[in-house]
Amino acid sequence: MALINPHINFNGNAEEAFEFYKAAFGGEFSKIVRFKDFKNPEFQISKNEENKIMHIALPIGKSNVLIGNDVPEFLGRVNENENRSKISISAESKEEASQLFHSLSAGGAIEMPISDSPWGSYFGMFRDKYGIEWIIDFNPKK
């Protein structure tokens, strides 16, 4: 089966956000590439953007990877209030779900506190302090 690995864009704070995610999930970055690593005559990048993140990857669990980057200024700003998508995490236990919910939602806005849901799972939703929307779910039947 194919894997789905979320890729999220930031307005210059990808590294800070990914340090936050690393603290919540654990692990180490498998790759960090900065814009200056690709600077050449065909790909000019301004001085104030050369240390921004072109690609960062954080392995999560056995086969998932959270990927991100900063959007260069010449491409415009990312709309941090968009609400068309969420990153959904299926936890392996209620304790893991609680830990991830509380770690990732710190400094953000909780949309639905984590609790037992009417459909039988332990469920919560929030927007983290970087504007990324998350769903945390633990289904004891799976």
SULSUL-V146249 format. One line per field, one symbol per residue. ss: DSSP state (A for helix, B for strand, O for the rest). psi: psi as a letter, one per 20 degrees, with the letter a starting at -180 (. if undefined). A space follows every 50 residues. Layout:
ss->???
psi->???
This chain:
ss->OOOOOOBBBBOOOAAAAAAAAAAAAOOOBBBBBBAAAAOBOOBOOOAAAO OOBBBBBBBBOOOBBBBBBBOOAAAOOOOOOOOOOOBBBBOOOAAAAAAA AAAAAOOOBBBBBBBBOOOOOBBBBBBOOOOOBBBBBBOOOO
psi->qqqpoqoqqqlikgggghhghhhghaaqphpppqhhijprhhnppqgiih irphpqpoppbhjqppqrrqpqhiirqpoijqkiqqpppoqirhgggggg ghghipibophoqprprhjjroqqqrprijjppqppppoii.
